[in-house]
């Protein structure tokens, strides 16, 4: 589904990604781990089309289509969703209005008929109940005054409503207590099936107890330096990034060739 | 000789004479005055205006407010009795200004337009709401500038008296078209102890010109809430002086302006805290595009002895395009102790992070910009407590934003 080859990206002229190769198939969950400043967040933002970054080399294909040629809104309509590490507050725009506009903008771009307000509202109510969100969040301005956990739940609400092929979750676990983490994971796991794929960016392995990955990648200095099975995350928690960073993965679990 | 002296011929009475004398002394305000730095009055000064007359008919049906208790209609500044309604049995008493012995309320005798109004105004009313009276429906002052073959001007004078513990809602709508017109309105508002006045103004003036001067005086535990919405006008000067003269008084000034084409709107406000323990909140927001200019010049003055004052003032602007222009100048003068006062102003583009967030969810850039621009001014519409008025306002704001966005 997602094919990244030799991806280089920089911000204000300084390179952050220095040659990422990554293939994610339908139905898979990939975790990206790594020390601070390795470029984990950059990777998901570049894939989602953030105007902050400049791609200097490489290619990214989504189901064979050139993702890098698309505007951010086109990527969203094509099925790419990024859950923000720091969801943006949008005063004056009600959550329900925002979701309605987003759902229908994507449908329009894809050439599908728009959904009625009633349909969208019904879906929203259902998703909010599932995510244990108070109905009052429907009419509140997007993320304004939400706690950290409420913002992340709101991201997952958008995820469920937009139902993307590929979800990039950027440090979704940061700042979450255990209850919020459980609910967020429940939302993500409800979408897991042979058609959906996930790239979960995280600093800690804790999230991966809830969203169990098929593959774990270690990102260091803008490159994926090691890939392994789910057990790699546990190994990393025990041993840290030091050895892998120094180029010596030792007995770290690795993917079988 | 200026048109002011011309038109003053035929008026009589002390106010007119004093006004003319004051005007001859101060003249039209010019760029030498700090408060008029950003607005030229040439398009008013250099025209041979004639007085408008009572009209046979005017296209005002779509401009009426169905929920108003009283509707007073002025065309080019001239009161139209036949078009007005709700005067019989109105809870508010109305007395024509021409017959009332007016004590000039204005502080600014050095203000050229107040002087012109003194010299020339024959149109208008004294509106009095008696003690403890609570009006649930608004008084609507409907102003239409329709013009004629010659450039026409009207001078309107209104005195609003809300007696103790009364509650009044006043809505002014100013509509213009393509004619060459100029209305100079002076409205004094006296909010007695414990009373509350909600004063809303919407201007869609087109090529019309308006100088709108408010002089409000707010008593003990009284509230004056002004809500201004300027949605077009070749020259609009909105001048407010609100004085807090009784303890526990509250002044709230809300404003929004959405300007396109060659609109010019100059908001000039002064809140004077003259006694202790009063509060004031001022929030003006503007979206300015095309070749328009928006001005916010807001002063909060906290006099010696006005201890325990709490005041907030804020002006935020979004500029669209390279030819629009905003001048903002919030000022604070404090001579009292134990005061809480905050003020600030911003002029900028749409928030890029918000734009990116909307686009990341699939909303195309142009649509996202539109949503964010609407959201920026929407909270000023929501700041109005009257739902029926909010609906009218929201529709008008929407229409103006549509022009701005092309």
Interface residues (C-beta under 8 A of the other chain):
Chain A: X48 X49 X50 X51 X52 X71 X72 X73 X76 X77 X82 X84 X87 X88 X89 X90 X91 X92 X93 X98 X101 X102 X105 X106 X109 X141 X158 X162
Chain B: X352 X353 X354 X356 X357 X358 X359 X360 X361 X362 X363 X364 X365 X367 X368 X371 X372 X374 X375 X376 X378 X379
